[in-house]
């Protein structure tokens, strides 16, 4: 929820995919080799987890 709040507060358009849906879980594992929540993709950068990577996310977004 922290990631969703952060993106909403910073007016970042996000494409959310729920891992409750099997096709989304399978896609995540196939593309990135593991299932981690949240998996955040900014450009070609894949970030696993939000809190511990918040500074990097801000930098990538230019915030």
N, C-alpha and C positions, 0 to 999 in steps of 0.2 A: 504494500500500500504506500510505502514511503516514495517509491519510484513514481507511481501514478500521481501522487500529490505534487511531487517536485516538477514533473513535466507539465501538469495542469497550471501550476503557479507561474511557470516560465513560458507559458503559451507555446509549448513544443507539441507539434502534431505527431501523434503516435499511432502505430498500427498494432493494436493489442491482439495477441493470440492466446487463447486459454489452453493450458495443458490438460484440462479436463476432457478435451476432445482428442481422441486417439490419433487422428491424422496430424494434429499439431505436435504431439509428443514424438511421433515417428519422424516428422520433418526436422525437429530440433536435434534429435539424436543422429539422424542421417547427415545433416549439414555440418554439425559442430562436434559430433562424437560423444556427446553426453547430454544429460538432462539436468539443467540448473535453472533455478528460478530466483530472480528474473534473469533472463538472458536479454541483454540490451545490445542492439546493433546500431551503430552510428557510422554511416558510410561503409567502409570495409572493415571496421574495427568491431570485434565481438567482445563484449564485456559480461563476465559472469558475476552477478551480484551487484547490488546498488550501493549500500551504505559504505562498504569498504572502498568503493570506486567512485564515490561522488565527486571528488576533486577532478579526477580524470574526465568524467562525464561533463562537468562544467566547462573544462578546458576545450573538449571536443565540440561543444555546442557554442563556444565563444561567450559563455556567461561570466 
